[in-house]
């Protein structure tokens, strides 16, 4: 077979190399779950189109054997049959059935005797089979294999024909030949458009290289090129805006062929009883193809299952497990069938679900509690995978929220970025500004962090969106959390069809360096989002990551394989959680029974991956000027988002040893903002870099040395902070550093930490970016694994004491019931740096009435960054809130209350007990200050 340049190579060899590569990825993933395993322990399944002939199937067998799969370990599965098995195991609500109304007896499409048609719409071919479920759940194919080469690649060809017509054959051929990377990017856009619901207009970014070739060859502008399409297209700032009706025309040929083939099959003898069409495969996710089936077969029931593009792949696993034919398949032990009585459901929660609401990216993960018990050394934890950006499917999505003008939810993550970009392009084309009426929030989590002193938050605090419009922060955060929780529930019901929110224990991750009021803010936001506070745990991110590394086999630079839990009792190690916004650092010690003891209080700063993004923007300003780049950010929102997505990928390529140049494809909109004078200025600025930075054909080429500079401040501040922590006496003997978090995947950060601590073992687990998320699930299942923590602040209560002129300032003197008192005394319960044992009350303090007629004790709680604060109004003190306990006014003034504070968990619990009546009031403390008027009237 020939490659793209016409060079020939043996086809079996090419296929075997591909299979071998995928096998390597499979084995690497399996070894995360089963540490001791080899290829001979695996049964391999290769799905193939049903319309393939026997020689094609034999070809795949030979390629697999050449790749190292033994014949007795290999099964060939036809794609429609594999997809059938997948759908048979989905709960009925996950099948997404639409179309003709059916009788109750026909509600389940997968009962014995039922006939259904499987249309497997793949990339190149479409397979069509009619299948009957016979006795004991076995599959019987009722027709000869049918179908044809009408997959989604036909749409790609139509898209290429469109571009070819737009610019002409000569221009298109030269572009395809000389600008391979740009051509691939253009094709990837086609992939995205095929799956989108085609309404309004679609936006296509035309590569700068194609525009320049067109201008050079034809001496025309793109405005002239679009005129031939008679209003179906418009040209704005390097973007084609195409009417969706025109886009649907690219699907016509393939949809017509598929519909005709299906209709012909229905006309065959014996097919009348087939009432259901099962549409699967990657092309099945196209809304245009789905609508073609609904329009042409209104009397049939159409099923497009969730994860239609993975139906064949996941079904092939079932096919291999149950080969050679499927017998009756029972639901796994942790599923609840619809005919079970509700009483069989356990009362306690059965799933732990964690939401990582990150500074840059967010996501969720979950596990069934029974799985966490069964596989204690390598727990089965699932993550969300429905976050899609173009061709990329991610476990996390950007922390970006878009709200409608009425403040209702519009979109989150990648979807929010894309929808907002579309709104912006619509406005630019129509010369309106309606997108500004929407609320667009980016990276809002960092609004809850102040590097200088603990923040004091209230439920009424407001934050601004990207246009300066204000909205209550608690409402914004709760909408985000509600969306992520809803997405999890959809995924969770794939495994447990009867899953309700009462079955879930929720975990919400927060940076360890956050203030108490910031943590409380997140709890309140979660409860406002509908999460039950009694089934909600706040997890500190470094602790969660530490638990993940304790349970999952990880590799270090010196060890072949290890888990933190294999470290001996007494081992000390540092956890560095490098996230998008912050770097969190904690030192842990392993104590008895694989429990953790915190040796240093959480510390760190805003030195995460977004600091690199800021350095990139600063670099772009030096090239294009602050004013022009500011215009680009504000006038070309979609292009700015695309540029930063490209940066996100480049950050993972930059390392300390590479001398290559990285290439950024600059948006045409940015280049169009430049006039001739600006062109000259940019050329002059580029000369400063002595060839390390160049701009040609819309490509910005940057030397690795320049890009490494973007990481300098972040890496320097991080390593300096780690050194200061390790110099502490309590950290003596700490020889291991665990580097986790999304930013931990940066080779630059990795190498800087390794170079700075050559005497330490640096461990970077696989899936470092998911360590916090998966570890939070483990924390929710066993929150007592951390036995003690170190107090980051001093905590106390505002009291009055007898005035002593030798130590008390005159302005603190006041007279109460004829006695001189000193006000605003900080009565310390906990000193900064104290070890706080989980669940164990700290210092017990007794307080008495200040005035005889008091009817309650009001405890005003303060915190201080000072280890020994004197007064609550000192500069380093922060008012947190209050707790009130009522007492009868006729009681003696000498009657008092005893107060203790229980720390060590991720939140504070305060208990006040009336001495005389034994009346106790206990509450998780509310750090959100809605009333900044302390009312303390108690004496010490």
Residue pairs with C-beta under 8 A, 6 or more apart in sequence:
1 8
1 9
1 10
1 11
1 14
2 8
3 9
11 59
12 59
12 62
12 63
12 66
13 66
15 59
15 60
15 63
16 63
16 64
16 66
16 67
17 67
19 46
19 63
19 64
19 67
19 69
20 67
20 68
23 39
23 44
23 67
23 68
23 69
26 42
27 37
27 39
27 42
28 766
30 37
30 42
31 37
31 553
32 378
32 552
32 553
32 766
32 767
33 375
33 378
33 380
34 378
35 378
35 553
35 561
39 68
39 69
40 70
40 73
42 73
43 73
43 74
43 75
43 320
43 321
44 64
44 69
44 73
44 74
44 75
44 320
45 74
45 75
45 76
45 77
45 316
45 317
45 319
45 320
46 60
46 61
46 64
46 74
46 75
46 76
46 77
46 316
47 76
47 77
47 78
47 79
47 82
47 312
47 313
47 315
47 316
47 319
48 56
48 57
48 60
48 76
48 77
48 78
48 79
49 78
49 79
49 120
49 122
49 125
49 127
49 147
50 78
50 79
50 80
50 81
50 120
50 127
50 129
50 145
50 147
51 125
51 127
51 145
51 146
51 147
51 148
57 76
60 76
61 71
61 74
61 76
64 74
65 71
65 74
75 319
75 320
75 323
77 315
77 316
77 319
77 320
78 127
78 129
78 145
79 120
79 122
79 127
79 281
79 312
80 118
80 120
80 127
80 128
80 129
80 131
80 280
81 118
81 129
81 131
81 139
81 141
81 315
81 319
82 311
82 312
82 313
82 315
82 316
82 318
82 319
83 118
83 120
83 278
83 280
83 281
83 311
83 312
83 315
84 116
84 118
84 131
84 139
84 278
84 315
85 139
85 315
85 318
85 319
85 322
85 326
85 329
86 280
86 305
86 310
86 311
86 312
86 314
86 315
86 318
87 95
87 110
87 278
87 280
87 303
87 305
87 311
87 315
88 110
88 137
88 326
88 329
89 318
89 329
90 305
90 306
90 494
91 493
91 494
91 497
92 107
92 108
92 497
93 493
93 497
94 305
94 306
94 493
94 494
94 497
95 109
95 303
95 305
96 303
96 304
96 305
96 306
97 109
97 301
97 302
97 303
98 294
98 301
98 302
99 294
99 297
99 298
99 299
99 300
99 301
99 302
100 275
100 298
100 299
100 300
100 301
102 275
102 301
106 114
106 275
108 114
109 116
109 276
109 278
109 301
109 303
110 116
110 133
111 133
112 133
112 134
112 135
112 137
113 132
113 133
113 134
114 132
114 133
114 276
115 130
115 131
115 132
115 142
115 271
115 273
115 274
115 275
115 276
116 130
116 131
116 274
116 275
116 276
116 277
116 278
116 303
117 128
117 129
117 130
117 131
117 262
117 265
117 266
117 274
117 276
117 277
117 278
118 127
118 128
118 129
118 130
118 131
118 278
118 280
119 126
119 127
119 128
119 258
119 262
119 277
119 278
119 279
119 280
119 281
119 284
119 293
120 126
120 127
120 128
120 147
120 280
120 281
120 284
120 312
121 151
121 152
121 258
121 279
121 280
121 281
121 282
121 283
121 284
121 286
121 289
122 151
122 152
122 281
122 282
122 283
122 312
123 151
123 152
123 153
123 282
123 283
124 149
124 151
124 153
125 147
125 148
125 149
125 150
125 151
126 147
126 148
126 149
126 150
126 151
126 257
126 258
126 261
126 281
126 283
127 145
127 146
127 147
128 143
128 145
128 146
128 147
128 261
128 262
128 265
129 141
129 142
129 143
129 145
129 146
130 141
130 142
130 143
130 265
130 271
130 274
131 139
131 140
131 141
131 142
132 139
132 140
132 142
133 139
133 140
134 140
136 327
136 328
137 326
137 327
137 328
137 329
138 325
138 326
138 327
139 325
139 326
142 270
142 271
143 265
143 268
143 271
146 261
146 265
147 261
148 257
148 261
150 253
150 254
150 257
150 258
150 261
151 254
151 281
151 283
152 194
152 254
152 282
152 283
152 286
154 253
154 254
155 190
155 194
155 250
155 251
155 254
155 286
156 187
156 190
158 249
158 250
158 251
158 253
159 187
159 190
159 193
159 250
160 172
160 187
162 250
163 172
163 186
164 172
165 228
166 225
166 226
166 228
166 229
166 233
166 240
167 175
167 210
167 213
167 214
167 218
167 225
168 214
168 217
168 218
170 217
171 210
171 213
171 214
171 217
171 218
174 213
174 217
175 182
175 183
175 207
175 209
175 210
175 213
176 183
178 209
178 213
179 207
179 209
179 210
179 213
179 697
181 663
181 665
182 207
182 208
182 209
182 210
182 665
183 207
185 207
185 665
186 204
186 206
186 207
186 210
188 390
188 391
189 204
189 205
189 390
191 390
191 391
192 390
192 391
193 202
193 204
193 247
194 251
194 283
194 286
194 288
195 285
195 286
195 287
196 202
196 287
197 287
198 244
198 247
198 248
198 287
198 288
199 244
200 244
200 422
200 426
201 241
201 242
201 243
201 244
201 425
201 426
201 429
202 241
202 242
202 244
202 247
203 239
203 240
203 241
203 242
203 421
203 422
203 425
203 638
204 239
204 240
204 242
205 238
205 239
205 639
205 642
205 667
205 668
206 222
206 238
206 239
206 240
206 668
207 665
207 668
207 698
208 238
208 665
208 666
208 667
208 668
208 671
208 697
208 698
208 699
209 697
209 698
209 699
211 222
211 238
211 668
211 698
212 697
212 698
214 220
214 222
214 225
215 221
222 235
223 235
225 235
226 233
226 234
226 235
226 240
229 246
231 243
232 242
232 243
232 245
232 246
233 240
233 241
233 242
233 243
233 246
234 240
234 241
234 429
235 241
236 425
236 428
236 429
237 428
237 636
237 639
237 668
237 669
237 672
238 639
238 667
238 668
238 669
238 671
238 672
239 425
239 668
239 669
241 425
241 429
248 288
251 286
251 288
251 289
251 292
254 289
255 288
255 289
255 292
258 289
258 292
259 292
259 293
259 296
262 277
262 293
262 296
262 297
263 296
263 297
265 271
266 272
266 274
266 297
275 300
275 301
276 300
276 301
276 302
276 303
277 293
277 297
277 300
277 301
277 302
277 303
278 303
278 305
279 289
279 290
279 293
279 302
279 303
279 304
279 308
280 304
280 305
280 308
280 311
280 312
281 308
281 309
281 311
281 312
282 308
282 309
283 289
284 290
284 304
284 308
284 309
284 311
285 304
285 308
285 309
290 302
290 304
293 300
293 302
294 302
305 311
306 490
306 494
307 314
318 326
318 329
319 326
322 329
331 337
333 370
334 350
334 368
334 370
334 371
334 495
334 496
335 495
335 496
335 497
336 344
336 345
336 496
336 497
336 498
338 497
338 498
345 498
345 503
349 369
349 502
349 503
349 504
349 505
349 535
350 368
350 369
350 370
350 496
350 503
351 366
351 367
351 368
351 369
351 492
351 496
351 499
351 503
351 504
351 505
352 366
352 367
352 369
352 372
352 504
352 505
352 507
352 777
352 780
352 781
353 364
353 365
353 366
353 485
353 488
353 492
353 504
353 505
353 506
353 507
353 777
353 780
354 364
354 365
354 366
354 506
354 507
354 508
354 509
354 539
354 544
354 773
354 774
354 776
354 777
354 779
354 780
355 362
355 363
355 364
355 481
355 484
355 485
355 488
355 506
355 507
355 508
355 509
355 526
356 362
356 363
356 364
356 365
356 396
356 509
356 541
356 772
356 773
356 776
357 399
357 445
357 477
357 480
357 481
357 484
357 508
357 509
357 522
358 396
358 399
358 445
358 579
358 580
358 581
358 742
359 399
359 443
359 445
359 446
359 579
359 580
359 581
359 582
359 608
359 610
360 398
360 399
360 443
360 579
360 580
360 581
360 608
360 609
360 610
360 742
361 394
361 396
361 397
361 398
361 399
361 580
361 742
362 396
362 397
362 398
362 399
362 413
362 480
362 484
363 383
363 384
363 387
363 395
363 396
363 397
363 484
363 770
363 773
364 383
364 384
364 484
364 485
364 487
364 488
364 773
365 381
365 382
365 383
365 384
365 770
365 773
365 774
365 776
365 777
366 381
366 382
366 488
366 491
366 492
366 504
366 777
367 379
367 380
367 381
367 382
367 777
367 781
368 380
368 495
368 496
369 781
371 379
371 380
372 379
372 380
372 777
372 778
372 781
376 551
377 551
377 553
377 563
377 565
378 551
378 552
378 553
379 551
379 552
379 777
379 778
381 774
381 777
381 778
382 491
382 495
383 395
383 770
383 773
383 774
384 395
384 396
384 487
384 488
384 491
385 393
385 394
385 395
386 393
386 487
386 491
387 393
387 394
387 395
387 396
387 397
387 413
387 414
388 394
388 414
389 397
389 414
389 417
389 418
389 645
394 414
395 769
395 770
395 773
396 742
396 769
396 773
397 412
397 413
397 414
397 415
398 413
398 414
398 416
398 417
398 442
399 413
399 442
399 443
399 444
399 445
399 480
399 580
400 412
400 413
400 416
400 417
400 440
400 441
400 442
400 443
401 411
401 412
401 416
401 439
401 440
401 441
401 444
401 476
401 479
401 480
402 410
402 411
402 412
402 416
402 419
402 420
402 438
402 439
402 440
402 441
403 409
403 410
403 438
403 439
403 440
403 441
403 471
403 476
403 479
404 410
404 438
404 439
405 437
405 438
405 439
407 439
407 471
407 475
409 479
409 482
409 483
410 416
410 419
410 438
411 418
411 419
411 420
412 480
412 483
412 484
416 440
417 641
418 638
420 435
420 438
420 440
420 637
420 638
421 637
421 638
421 641
422 638
423 434
423 435
423 438
424 435
424 637
424 638
425 638
426 432
426 434
426 435
427 433
427 434
427 435
428 635
436 467
439 465
439 469
439 471
439 476
440 465
440 466
440 467
441 463
441 465
441 466
441 476
442 466
443 580
443 581
443 610
444 463
444 473
444 476
444 477
444 480
445 581
446 581
446 582
446 606
446 610
447 463
447 473
448 455
448 457
448 473
448 514
448 518
448 521
448 522
449 455
449 511
449 513
449 514
449 518
449 581
449 582
449 606
450 515
451 605
451 606
453 865
453 876
453 878
454 515
454 516
454 517
454 793
454 863
454 865
454 878
455 515
455 517
455 518
456 515
456 517
456 878
456 879
456 880
456 929
457 473
457 517
457 518
457 520
457 521
457 927
457 928
457 929
458 928
458 929
458 930
459 472
459 474
459 524
459 928
459 930
460 472
460 930
461 472
461 473
461 474
462 470
462 471
462 472
462 473
463 470
463 471
463 473
463 476
464 470
465 471
473 521
474 521
474 524
474 525
474 528
475 528
477 521
477 522
477 525
478 525
478 526
478 528
478 529
479 529
481 508
481 525
481 526
481 529
481 531
482 529
482 530
485 506
485 529
485 530
485 531
489 499
489 501
489 504
492 499
492 504
493 499
496 503
501 530
501 531
501 532
502 532
502 535
504 535
505 535
505 536
505 537
505 780
505 781
506 526
506 531
506 532
506 535
506 536
506 537
506 780
507 536
507 537
507 538
507 539
507 776
507 777
507 779
507 780
508 522
508 523
508 526
508 536
508 537
508 538
508 539
508 776
509 538
509 539
509 540
509 541
509 544
509 772
509 773
509 776
510 518
510 519
510 522
510 538
510 539
510 540
510 541
510 906
511 540
511 541
511 577
511 579
511 581
511 582
511 584
511 602
511 604
512 540
512 541
512 542
512 543
512 577
512 584
512 586
512 602
512 604
513 582
513 584
513 602
513 603
513 604
513 605
513 792
515 878
515 927
516 793
516 863
516 880
516 907
516 908
516 925
516 927
517 880
517 927
517 928
517 929
519 538
519 906
519 907
519 927
520 907
520 925
520 926
520 927
520 928
521 927
521 928
522 538
523 533
523 536
523 538
523 907
524 928
526 533
526 536
527 533
527 536
537 779
537 780
537 783
537 906
538 906
538 907
539 775
539 776
539 779
539 780
539 783
539 906
540 584
540 586
540 602
540 906
541 577
541 579
541 584
541 741
541 772
541 776
542 575
542 576
542 577
542 584
542 585
542 586
542 602
542 740
543 575
543 586
543 588
543 596
543 775
543 779
543 786
544 771
544 772
544 773
544 775
544 776
544 778
544 779
545 575
545 577
545 738
545 740
545 741
545 771
545 772
545 775
546 564
546 575
546 586
546 588
546 596
546 738
546 775
547 596
547 775
547 778
547 779
547 785
548 740
548 765
548 771
548 772
548 774
548 775
548 778
549 563
549 564
549 738
549 740
549 763
549 765
549 771
549 775
550 563
550 564
550 565
550 594
550 596
551 563
551 565
551 778
552 563
552 765
552 774
553 561
553 562
553 563
554 561
554 562
554 563
554 564
554 763
554 765
554 766
555 561
555 562
555 763
555 765
555 766
556 562
556 736
556 761
556 762
556 763
556 764
557 754
557 761
557 762
557 763
558 761
559 761
562 763
564 573
564 590
564 738
564 763
565 590
565 594
567 573
567 590
567 736
568 590
569 590
569 591
569 592
570 589
570 590
570 591
571 589
571 590
571 736
572 587
572 588
572 589
572 599
572 731
572 733
572 734
572 735
572 736
573 587
573 588
573 734
573 735
573 736
573 737
573 738
574 585
574 586
574 587
574 588
574 722
574 725
574 726
574 731
574 734
574 736
574 737
574 738
575 584
575 585
575 586
575 587
575 588
575 738
575 740
576 583
576 584
576 585
576 718
576 722
576 737
576 738
576 739
576 740
576 741
576 744
576 753
577 583
577 584
577 585
577 604
577 740
577 741
577 744
577 772
578 608
578 609
578 718
578 739
578 740
578 741
578 742
578 743
578 744
578 746
578 749
579 608
579 609
579 741
579 742
579 743
579 772
580 608
580 609
580 610
580 742
580 743
581 606
581 608
581 610
582 604
582 605
582 606
582 607
582 608
583 604
583 605
583 607
583 608
583 717
583 718
583 721
583 743
584 602
584 603
584 604
585 600
585 602
585 603
585 604
585 721
585 722
585 725
586 598
586 600
586 601
586 602
586 603
587 598
587 599
587 600
587 725
587 730
587 731
587 734
588 596
588 597
588 598
588 599
589 596
589 597
589 599
590 596
590 597
591 597
591 787
594 785
595 784
595 785
595 786
595 787
596 785
596 786
596 787
597 786
597 787
597 788
598 786
598 788
598 789
598 790
598 835
599 730
599 731
599 790
600 725
600 728
600 730
600 731
600 790
601 789
601 790
601 791
601 792
601 832
601 833
602 792
603 721
603 725
603 792
604 721
605 717
605 721
607 713
607 714
607 717
607 718
607 721
608 714
608 741
608 743
609 651
609 714
609 742
609 743
609 746
611 713
611 714
612 651
612 710
612 711
612 714
612 746
613 644
613 647
615 709
615 710
615 711
615 712
615 713
615 714
616 644
616 647
616 710
617 629
617 633
619 706
619 710
620 629
621 629
622 685
623 682
623 685
623 686
623 693
623 695
623 700
624 632
624 670
624 674
624 678
624 682
625 678
625 681
628 673
628 674
628 678
631 673
632 639
632 640
632 667
632 669
632 670
632 673
633 640
635 669
635 673
636 667
636 669
636 670
636 673
639 667
639 668
639 669
639 670
640 667
642 667
643 664
643 666
643 667
643 670
646 664
646 665
647 664
650 662
650 664
650 707
651 746
651 748
652 745
652 746
652 747
653 662
653 747
654 662
654 704
654 707
654 708
654 711
654 746
654 747
654 748
655 704
655 747
655 748
655 751
656 708
656 747
656 748
656 751
656 752
656 755
657 751
658 704
659 703
659 704
659 705
660 704
661 701
661 702
661 703
661 704
662 701
662 702
662 704
662 707
663 699
663 700
663 701
663 702
664 699
664 700
664 701
664 702
665 698
665 699
666 695
666 698
666 699
666 700
668 698
671 698
674 682
682 695
686 693
686 694
686 695
689 703
689 706
692 702
692 703
692 705
692 706
693 700
693 701
693 702
693 703
693 706
694 700
694 701
695 701
708 748
711 746
711 748
711 749
711 752
714 749
715 748
715 749
715 752
715 753
718 749
718 752
718 753
719 752
719 753
719 756
719 757
722 737
722 753
722 756
722 757
723 756
725 731
726 734
726 757
734 760
735 759
735 760
735 761
736 760
736 761
736 762
736 763
737 753
737 757
737 760
737 761
737 762
737 763
738 763
738 765
739 749
739 750
739 753
739 762
739 763
739 764
739 768
740 764
740 765
740 768
740 771
740 772
741 768
741 769
741 771
741 772
742 768
742 769
743 749
744 750
744 764
744 768
744 769
744 771
745 768
745 769
750 762
750 764
753 762
754 762
765 771
767 774
778 785
779 785
783 905
784 838
784 839
786 838
787 837
787 838
788 835
788 836
788 837
788 838
788 904
789 835
789 836
789 838
789 903
789 904
790 833
790 834
790 835
790 836
791 830
791 831
791 832
791 833
791 834
791 835
791 836
791 903
792 832
793 830
793 832
793 863
793 864
793 865
794 826
794 828
794 830
794 831
794 832
794 863
794 864
794 865
794 866
794 867
794 868
794 869
795 828
795 829
795 830
795 861
795 862
795 863
795 901
795 903
795 908
796 826
796 827
796 828
796 829
796 830
796 861
796 862
796 863
796 864
796 869
796 872
797 827
797 829
797 845
797 847
797 859
797 860
797 861
797 862
797 899
797 936
797 938
798 824
798 825
798 826
798 827
798 860
798 862
798 872
798 934
798 936
799 825
799 827
799 847
799 936
799 938
799 939
799 940
800 814
800 816
800 821
800 822
800 823
800 825
800 850
800 936
800 937
800 938
800 939
800 940
801 821
801 822
801 825
801 939
801 940
802 819
802 820
802 821
802 822
803 812
803 813
803 814
803 820
803 821
803 822
804 822
808 822
812 822
812 823
812 824
812 871
813 820
813 821
813 822
814 820
814 821
814 822
814 823
815 821
816 850
816 851
817 851
817 852
821 850
821 939
824 871
824 872
824 873
825 870
825 871
825 872
825 940
826 862
826 864
826 869
826 870
826 871
826 872
826 874
826 877
827 845
827 847
827 940
828 843
828 868
828 869
829 842
829 843
829 845
829 899
829 900
829 901
830 836
830 842
830 843
830 901
830 903
831 867
831 868
832 864
832 865
832 866
832 867
833 867
834 842
836 842
836 903
836 904
837 904
838 904
838 905
839 902
839 904
839 905
840 902
840 904
841 900
841 901
841 902
841 911
842 900
842 901
842 902
842 903
843 900
843 901
844 898
844 899
844 900
845 898
845 899
845 900
845 940
846 896
846 897
846 898
846 899
846 915
846 940
847 857
847 859
847 896
847 897
847 898
847 899
847 938
847 939
847 940
848 893
848 894
848 895
848 896
848 938
848 939
848 940
849 857
849 887
849 893
849 894
849 895
849 896
849 937
849 938
849 939
850 937
850 938
850 939
851 893
851 937
852 893
853 889
854 887
854 889
854 937
855 886
855 887
855 888
855 889
856 884
856 885
856 886
856 887
857 884
857 885
857 887
857 897
857 912
857 937
857 938
858 882
858 883
858 884
858 935
858 936
858 937
858 938
859 882
859 883
859 884
859 885
859 899
859 910
859 912
859 936
859 938
860 872
860 879
860 881
860 882
860 934
860 935
860 936
861 879
861 880
861 881
861 882
861 883
861 910
861 925
862 869
862 872
862 877
862 878
862 879
862 880
863 877
863 878
863 880
864 874
864 876
864 877
864 878
865 876
866 874
866 876
866 877
869 876
869 877
871 877
872 879
872 934
879 929
879 932
879 934
880 925
880 927
880 929
881 925
881 926
881 927
881 928
881 929
882 934
882 935
882 936
883 910
883 912
883 921
883 923
883 925
884 921
885 897
885 912
885 914
885 919
885 921
887 895
887 897
887 914
887 916
887 917
887 919
891 916
895 914
895 915
895 916
896 915
897 912
897 913
897 914
897 915
898 912
898 913
898 915
899 910
899 911
899 912
899 913
900 910
900 911
901 908
901 909
901 910
901 911
902 908
902 909
902 910
902 911
907 924
907 925
908 924
908 925
908 927
909 922
909 923
909 924
909 925
910 922
910 923
910 925
911 920
911 921
911 922
912 920
912 921
912 922
913 919
913 920
913 921
914 920
